Amino acid sequence: MMGIFDLRSMYGATEELWFPKWDYKGQPWKLRSVREVFPLLFCENFKTPCLVISGERDYRVPYTQSLQCSRRCKR
């Protein structure tokens, strides 16, 4: 349901560690290829306002991901 804004902080806040380990073959902060696709690193390039919807019913992606997006990418 929710999108991942910063995989590093999501990795530390979720109980489901199998998927990031499987998808990225390791811890996200050690992989260069994962760092290149963090939306967190491209906030200054956002041109269009974003509607950020959060909720606590997505049990794999903490709602704090949407909070980070709304706070970091303010214009």
Biopython code that builds the backbone (N, CA, C, O; Angstrom):
import numpy as np
from Bio.PDB.StructureBuilder import StructureBuilder

atoms = [
    (1, "MET", "N", (0.815, -1.188, 0.000)),
    (1, "MET", "CA", (0.000, 0.000, 0.000)),
    (1, "MET", "C", (0.864, 1.259, 0.000)),
    (1, "MET", "O", (0.695, 2.120, -0.863)),
    (2, "MET", "N", (1.769, 1.375, 0.939)),
    (2, "MET", "CA", (2.577, 2.582, 1.071)),
    (2, "MET", "C", (3.856, 2.452, 0.260)),
    (2, "MET", "O", (4.338, 1.349, 0.001)),
    (3, "GLY", "N", (4.387, 3.580, -0.129)),
    (3, "GLY", "CA", (5.670, 3.596, -0.805)),
    (3, "GLY", "C", (6.798, 3.782, 0.196)),
    (3, "GLY", "O", (6.606, 4.341, 1.276)),
    (4, "ILE", "N", (7.953, 3.314, -0.174)),
    (4, "ILE", "CA", (9.123, 3.454, 0.687)),
    (4, "ILE", "C", (9.866, 4.718, 0.285)),
    (4, "ILE", "O", (10.259, 4.874, -0.872)),
    (5, "PHE", "N", (10.057, 5.609, 1.233)),
    (5, "PHE", "CA", (10.752, 6.866, 0.991)),
    (5, "PHE", "C", (12.246, 6.725, 1.290)),
    (5, "PHE", "O", (13.081, 7.184, 0.510)),
    (6, "ASP", "N", (12.575, 6.108, 2.390)),
    (6, "ASP", "CA", (13.971, 5.898, 2.783)),
    (6, "ASP", "C", (14.109, 4.464, 3.259)),
    (6, "ASP", "O", (13.704, 4.128, 4.372)),
    (7, "LEU", "N", (14.678, 3.625, 2.418)),
    (7, "LEU", "CA", (14.780, 2.195, 2.732)),
    (7, "LEU", "C", (15.615, 1.951, 3.985)),
    (7, "LEU", "O", (15.389, 0.977, 4.704)),
    (8, "ARG", "N", (16.574, 2.826, 4.246)),
    (8, "ARG", "CA", (17.408, 2.632, 5.445)),
    (8, "ARG", "C", (16.585, 2.750, 6.712)),
    (8, "ARG", "O", (16.703, 1.906, 7.600)),
    (9, "SER", "N", (15.756, 3.772, 6.819)),
    (9, "SER", "CA", (14.963, 3.936, 8.035)),
    (9, "SER", "C", (13.834, 2.914, 8.092)),
    (9, "SER", "O", (13.457, 2.469, 9.176)),
    (10, "MET", "N", (13.287, 2.535, 6.925)),
    (10, "MET", "CA", (12.249, 1.511, 6.904)),
    (10, "MET", "C", (12.805, 0.176, 7.375)),
    (10, "MET", "O", (12.135, -0.560, 8.099)),
    (11, "TYR", "N", (14.017, -0.132, 6.969)),
    (11, "TYR", "CA", (14.664, -1.388, 7.344)),
    (11, "TYR", "C", (14.810, -1.486, 8.856)),
    (11, "TYR", "O", (14.680, -2.570, 9.424)),
    (12, "GLY", "N", (15.077, -0.372, 9.504)),
    (12, "GLY", "CA", (15.231, -0.379, 10.953)),
    (12, "GLY", "C", (13.926, -0.334, 11.713)),
    (12, "GLY", "O", (13.920, -0.538, 12.927)),
    (13, "ALA", "N", (12.811, -0.071, 11.031)),
    (13, "ALA", "CA", (11.531, 0.092, 11.723)),
    (13, "ALA", "C", (10.539, -1.030, 11.453)),
    (13, "ALA", "O", (9.490, -1.080, 12.095)),
    (14, "THR", "N", (10.837, -1.927, 10.526)),
    (14, "THR", "CA", (9.906, -2.994, 10.205)),
    (14, "THR", "C", (10.370, -4.313, 10.808)),
    (14, "THR", "O", (11.561, -4.516, 11.044)),
    (15, "GLU", "N", (9.423, -5.199, 11.052)),
    (15, "GLU", "CA", (9.791, -6.518, 11.560)),
    (15, "GLU", "C", (10.064, -7.485, 10.408)),
    (15, "GLU", "O", (10.576, -8.584, 10.624)),
    (16, "GLU", "N", (9.727, -7.078, 9.200)),
    (16, "GLU", "CA", (9.873, -7.946, 8.031)),
    (16, "GLU", "C", (11.173, -7.622, 7.302)),
    (16, "GLU", "O", (11.193, -6.765, 6.418)),
    (17, "LEU", "N", (12.245, -8.295, 7.663)),
    (17, "LEU", "CA", (13.548, -8.019, 7.079)),
    (17, "LEU", "C", (13.872, -8.938, 5.902)),
    (17, "LEU", "O", (14.846, -8.700, 5.187)),
    (18, "TRP", "N", (13.085, -9.964, 5.695)),
    (18, "TRP", "CA", (13.378, -10.904, 4.615)),
    (18, "TRP", "C", (13.300, -10.236, 3.251)),
    (18, "TRP", "O", (14.181, -10.444, 2.417)),
    (19, "PHE", "N", (12.263, -9.437, 3.007)),
    (19, "PHE", "CA", (12.079, -8.836, 1.684)),
    (19, "PHE", "C", (13.214, -7.901, 1.279)),
    (19, "PHE", "O", (13.728, -8.038, 0.169)),
    (20, "PRO", "N", (13.630, -6.956, 2.124)),
    (20, "PRO", "CA", (14.765, -6.118, 1.714)),
    (20, "PRO", "C", (16.044, -6.926, 1.490)),
    (20, "PRO", "O", (16.802, -6.654, 0.560)),
    (21, "LYS", "N", (16.275, -7.918, 2.345)),
    (21, "LYS", "CA", (17.475, -8.739, 2.175)),
    (21, "LYS", "C", (17.414, -9.521, 0.863)),
    (21, "LYS", "O", (18.418, -9.643, 0.161)),
    (22, "TRP", "N", (16.257, -10.040, 0.542)),
    (22, "TRP", "CA", (16.099, -10.818, -0.691)),
    (22, "TRP", "C", (16.147, -9.917, -1.929)),
    (22, "TRP", "O", (16.871, -10.200, -2.884)),
    (23, "ASP", "N", (15.372, -8.837, -1.904)),
    (23, "ASP", "CA", (15.286, -7.958, -3.071)),
    (23, "ASP", "C", (16.601, -7.259, -3.371)),
    (23, "ASP", "O", (16.975, -7.124, -4.536)),
    (24, "TYR", "N", (17.308, -6.812, -2.340)),
    (24, "TYR", "CA", (18.512, -6.017, -2.533)),
    (24, "TYR", "C", (19.791, -6.773, -2.211)),
    (24, "TYR", "O", (20.889, -6.234, -2.350)),
    (25, "LYS", "N", (19.650, -8.006, -1.784)),
    (25, "LYS", "CA", (20.803, -8.875, -1.495)),
    (25, "LYS", "C", (21.718, -8.310, -0.414)),
    (25, "LYS", "O", (22.941, -8.427, -0.495)),
    (26, "GLY", "N", (21.115, -7.703, 0.587)),
    (26, "GLY", "CA", (21.917, -7.205, 1.701)),
    (26, "GLY", "C", (21.266, -6.034, 2.389)),
    (26, "GLY", "O", (20.130, -5.669, 2.085)),
    (27, "GLN", "N", (21.980, -5.458, 3.304)),
    (27, "GLN", "CA", (21.478, -4.307, 4.041)),
    (27, "GLN", "C", (21.539, -3.072, 3.157)),
    (27, "GLN", "O", (22.533, -2.864, 2.462)),
    (28, "PRO", "N", (20.493, -2.247, 3.168)),
    (28, "PRO", "CA", (20.398, -1.142, 2.211)),
    (28, "PRO", "C", (21.495, -0.098, 2.314)),
    (28, "PRO", "O", (21.851, 0.502, 1.299)),
    (29, "TRP", "N", (22.039, 0.140, 3.481)),
    (29, "TRP", "CA", (23.050, 1.189, 3.604)),
    (29, "TRP", "C", (24.414, 0.738, 3.089)),
    (29, "TRP", "O", (25.332, 1.551, 2.979)),
    (30, "LYS", "N", (24.556, -0.547, 2.774)),
    (30, "LYS", "CA", (25.825, -1.051, 2.252)),
    (30, "LYS", "C", (25.833, -1.172, 0.732)),
    (30, "LYS", "O", (26.873, -1.467, 0.142)),
    (31, "LEU", "N", (24.699, -0.950, 0.099)),
    (31, "LEU", "CA", (24.579, -1.177, -1.335)),
    (31, "LEU", "C", (24.534, 0.140, -2.105)),
    (31, "LEU", "O", (23.661, 0.972, -1.859)),
    (32, "ARG", "N", (25.438, 0.328, -3.004)),
    (32, "ARG", "CA", (25.469, 1.549, -3.806)),
    (32, "ARG", "C", (24.259, 1.645, -4.728)),
    (32, "ARG", "O", (23.705, 2.732, -4.892)),
    (33, "SER", "N", (23.840, 0.550, -5.326)),
    (33, "SER", "CA", (22.725, 0.571, -6.276)),
    (33, "SER", "C", (21.419, 0.999, -5.615)),
    (33, "SER", "O", (20.587, 1.641, -6.257)),
    (34, "VAL", "N", (21.228, 0.662, -4.368)),
    (34, "VAL", "CA", (20.004, 1.044, -3.657)),
    (34, "VAL", "C", (20.034, 2.527, -3.333)),
    (34, "VAL", "O", (19.001, 3.191, -3.419)),
    (35, "ARG", "N", (21.188, 3.062, -2.964)),
    (35, "ARG", "CA", (21.293, 4.487, -2.640)),
    (35, "ARG", "C", (20.941, 5.365, -3.835)),
    (35, "ARG", "O", (20.483, 6.494, -3.659)),
    (36, "GLU", "N", (21.146, 4.868, -5.027)),
    (36, "GLU", "CA", (20.868, 5.658, -6.221)),
    (36, "GLU", "C", (19.379, 5.820, -6.502)),
    (36, "GLU", "O", (19.003, 6.671, -7.308)),
    (37, "VAL", "N", (18.529, 5.034, -5.866)),
    (37, "VAL", "CA", (17.095, 5.128, -6.132)),
    (37, "VAL", "C", (16.288, 5.596, -4.924)),
    (37, "VAL", "O", (15.058, 5.541, -4.952)),
    (38, "PHE", "N", (16.951, 6.054, -3.869)),
    (38, "PHE", "CA", (16.218, 6.588, -2.725)),
    (38, "PHE", "C", (15.511, 7.877, -3.127)),
    (38, "PHE", "O", (16.180, 8.822, -3.543)),
    (39, "PRO", "N", (14.191, 7.954, -3.020)),
    (39, "PRO", "CA", (13.519, 9.235, -3.271)),
    (39, "PRO", "C", (14.038, 10.335, -2.349)),
    (39, "PRO", "O", (14.032, 11.512, -2.710)),
    (40, "LEU", "N", (14.481, 9.950, -1.175)),
    (40, "LEU", "CA", (15.025, 10.894, -0.208)),
    (40, "LEU", "C", (16.127, 11.759, -0.811)),
    (40, "LEU", "O", (16.240, 12.940, -0.481)),
    (41, "LEU", "N", (16.932, 11.185, -1.683)),
    (41, "LEU", "CA", (18.068, 11.907, -2.244)),
    (41, "LEU", "C", (17.701, 12.846, -3.383)),
    (41, "LEU", "O", (18.548, 13.605, -3.855)),
    (42, "PHE", "N", (16.444, 12.805, -3.833)),
    (42, "PHE", "CA", (16.046, 13.583, -4.998)),
    (42, "PHE", "C", (14.961, 14.606, -4.704)),
    (42, "PHE", "O", (14.302, 15.084, -5.628)),
    (43, "CYS", "N", (14.763, 14.952, -3.441)),
    (43, "CYS", "CA", (13.720, 15.911, -3.064)),
    (43, "CYS", "C", (13.878, 17.251, -3.762)),
    (43, "CYS", "O", (12.890, 17.879, -4.143)),
    (44, "GLU", "N", (15.103, 17.682, -3.928)),
    (44, "GLU", "CA", (15.308, 18.991, -4.558)),
    (44, "GLU", "C", (14.889, 19.002, -6.017)),
    (44, "GLU", "O", (14.710, 20.073, -6.597)),
    (45, "ASN", "N", (14.730, 17.835, -6.623)),
    (45, "ASN", "CA", (14.300, 17.744, -8.025)),
    (45, "ASN", "C", (12.780, 17.660, -8.185)),
    (45, "ASN", "O", (12.281, 17.720, -9.309)),
    (46, "PHE", "N", (12.046, 17.525, -7.097)),
    (46, "PHE", "CA", (10.594, 17.427, -7.187)),
    (46, "PHE", "C", (10.044, 18.760, -7.677)),
    (46, "PHE", "O", (10.350, 19.802, -7.097)),
    (47, "LYS", "N", (9.250, 18.745, -8.721)),
    (47, "LYS", "CA", (8.666, 19.967, -9.284)),
    (47, "LYS", "C", (7.169, 20.071, -9.014)),
    (47, "LYS", "O", (6.623, 21.172, -8.937)),
    (48, "THR", "N", (6.522, 18.949, -8.873)),
    (48, "THR", "CA", (5.075, 18.905, -8.710)),
    (48, "THR", "C", (4.735, 18.627, -7.246)),
    (48, "THR", "O", (5.383, 17.788, -6.619)),
    (49, "PRO", "N", (3.747, 19.303, -6.695)),
    (49, "PRO", "CA", (3.326, 18.988, -5.323)),
    (49, "PRO", "C", (2.874, 17.531, -5.227)),
    (49, "PRO", "O", (2.289, 16.987, -6.163)),
    (50, "CYS", "N", (3.151, 16.918, -4.098)),
    (50, "CYS", "CA", (2.803, 15.509, -3.883)),
    (50, "CYS", "C", (1.724, 15.414, -2.819)),
    (50, "CYS", "O", (1.780, 16.102, -1.800)),
    (51, "LEU", "N", (0.757, 14.568, -3.059)),
    (51, "LEU", "CA", (-0.235, 14.233, -2.041)),
    (51, "LEU", "C", (0.308, 13.040, -1.275)),
    (51, "LEU", "O", (0.514, 11.970, -1.849)),
    (52, "VAL", "N", (0.536, 13.216, 0.002)),
    (52, "VAL", "CA", (1.090, 12.155, 0.834)),
    (52, "VAL", "C", (-0.018, 11.646, 1.740)),
    (52, "VAL", "O", (-0.563, 12.391, 2.554)),
    (53, "ILE", "N", (-0.341, 10.382, 1.593)),
    (53, "ILE", "CA", (-1.383, 9.747, 2.396)),
    (53, "ILE", "C", (-0.710, 8.735, 3.304)),
    (53, "ILE", "O", (0.098, 7.926, 2.847)),
    (54, "SER", "N", (-1.033, 8.777, 4.566)),
    (54, "SER", "CA", (-0.416, 7.819, 5.482)),
    (54, "SER", "C", (-1.485, 7.113, 6.292)),
    (54, "SER", "O", (-2.611, 7.590, 6.431)),
    (55, "GLY", "N", (-1.109, 5.991, 6.809)),
    (55, "GLY", "CA", (-2.000, 5.201, 7.648)),
    (55, "GLY", "C", (-1.206, 4.129, 8.355)),
    (55, "GLY", "O", (-0.057, 3.860, 8.004)),
    (56, "GLU", "N", (-1.801, 3.534, 9.323)),
    (56, "GLU", "CA", (-1.098, 2.521, 10.093)),
    (56, "GLU", "C", (-1.541, 1.107, 9.751)),
    (56, "GLU", "O", (-1.224, 0.175, 10.490)),
    (57, "ARG", "N", (-2.254, 0.925, 8.671)),
    (57, "ARG", "CA", (-2.733, -0.409, 8.302)),
    (57, "ARG", "C", (-1.798, -1.151, 7.355)),
    (57, "ARG", "O", (-2.041, -2.315, 7.035)),
    (58, "ASP", "N", (-0.765, -0.515, 6.916)),
    (58, "ASP", "CA", (0.248, -1.216, 6.130)),
    (58, "ASP", "C", (1.284, -1.699, 7.134)),
    (58, "ASP", "O", (2.070, -0.908, 7.656)),
    (59, "TYR", "N", (1.281, -2.977, 7.396)),
    (59, "TYR", "CA", (2.086, -3.510, 8.482)),
    (59, "TYR", "C", (3.545, -3.732, 8.102)),
    (59, "TYR", "O", (4.369, -3.983, 8.982)),
    (60, "ARG", "N", (3.882, -3.648, 6.840)),
    (60, "ARG", "CA", (5.263, -3.859, 6.400)),
    (60, "ARG", "C", (6.017, -2.553, 6.201)),
    (60, "ARG", "O", (7.226, -2.506, 6.427)),
    (61, "VAL", "N", (5.333, -1.489, 5.784)),
    (61, "VAL", "CA", (5.965, -0.184, 5.583)),
    (61, "VAL", "C", (5.407, 0.760, 6.642)),
    (61, "VAL", "O", (4.234, 1.126, 6.577)),
    (62, "PRO", "N", (6.214, 1.158, 7.608)),
    (62, "PRO", "CA", (5.723, 2.027, 8.674)),
    (62, "PRO", "C", (5.220, 3.372, 8.142)),
    (62, "PRO", "O", (5.750, 3.893, 7.160)),
    (63, "TYR", "N", (4.218, 3.919, 8.780)),
    (63, "TYR", "CA", (3.643, 5.198, 8.341)),
    (63, "TYR", "C", (4.655, 6.330, 8.425)),
    (63, "TYR", "O", (4.456, 7.384, 7.822)),
    (64, "THR", "N", (5.716, 6.126, 9.151)),
    (64, "THR", "CA", (6.742, 7.160, 9.257)),
    (64, "THR", "C", (7.414, 7.437, 7.916)),
    (64, "THR", "O", (8.027, 8.491, 7.745)),
    (65, "GLN", "N", (7.312, 6.516, 6.966)),
    (65, "GLN", "CA", (7.865, 6.763, 5.637)),
    (65, "GLN", "C", (7.150, 7.941, 4.974)),
    (65, "GLN", "O", (7.795, 8.789, 4.359)),
    (66, "SER", "N", (5.831, 7.997, 5.094)),
    (66, "SER", "CA", (5.097, 9.116, 4.495)),
    (66, "SER", "C", (5.345, 10.411, 5.270)),
    (66, "SER", "O", (5.352, 11.491, 4.680)),
    (67, "LEU", "N", (5.546, 10.313, 6.576)),
    (67, "LEU", "CA", (5.871, 11.508, 7.355)),
    (67, "LEU", "C", (7.215, 12.083, 6.927)),
    (67, "LEU", "O", (7.371, 13.300, 6.823)),
    (68, "GLN", "N", (8.172, 11.216, 6.683)),
    (68, "GLN", "CA", (9.480, 11.684, 6.233)),
    (68, "GLN", "C", (9.372, 12.389, 4.890)),
    (68, "GLN", "O", (10.000, 13.426, 4.677)),
    (69, "CYS", "N", (8.586, 11.837, 3.995)),
    (69, "CYS", "CA", (8.411, 12.438, 2.688)),
    (69, "CYS", "C", (7.777, 13.816, 2.798)),
    (69, "CYS", "O", (8.237, 14.770, 2.172)),
    (70, "SER", "N", (6.728, 13.916, 3.587)),
    (70, "SER", "CA", (6.029, 15.198, 3.685)),
    (70, "SER", "C", (6.889, 16.264, 4.362)),
    (70, "SER", "O", (6.730, 17.451, 4.076)),
    (71, "ARG", "N", (7.783, 15.866, 5.242)),
    (71, "ARG", "CA", (8.632, 16.850, 5.929)),
    (71, "ARG", "C", (9.888, 17.187, 5.158)),
    (71, "ARG", "O", (10.326, 18.337, 5.163)),
    (72, "ARG", "N", (10.472, 16.214, 4.501)),
    (72, "ARG", "CA", (11.738, 16.459, 3.805)),
    (72, "ARG", "C", (11.550, 17.166, 2.458)),
    (72, "ARG", "O", (12.429, 17.903, 2.013)),
    (73, "CYS", "N", (10.409, 16.942, 1.817)),
    (73, "CYS", "CA", (10.231, 17.453, 0.461)),
    (73, "CYS", "C", (9.306, 18.654, 0.417)),
    (73, "CYS", "O", (8.704, 18.927, -0.622)),
    (74, "LYS", "N", (9.177, 19.377, 1.520)),
    (74, "LYS", "CA", (8.356, 20.587, 1.529)),
    (74, "LYS", "C", (8.965, 21.645, 0.651)),
    (74, "LYS", "O", (10.187, 21.748, 0.536)),
    (75, "ARG", "N", (8.116, 22.425, 0.034)),
    (75, "ARG", "CA", (8.590, 23.550, -0.778)),
    (75, "ARG", "C", (8.033, 24.821, -0.213)),
    (75, "ARG", "O", (8.301, 25.900, -0.739)),
]
sb = StructureBuilder()
sb.init_structure("model")
sb.init_model(0)
sb.init_chain("A")
sb.init_seg("    ")
for serial, (resi, resn, name, xyz) in enumerate(atoms, 1):
    if name == "N":
        sb.init_residue(resn, " ", resi, " ")
    sb.init_atom(name, np.array(xyz, "f"), 0.0, 1.0, " ", f" {name:<3s}", serial, name[0])
structure = sb.get_structure()
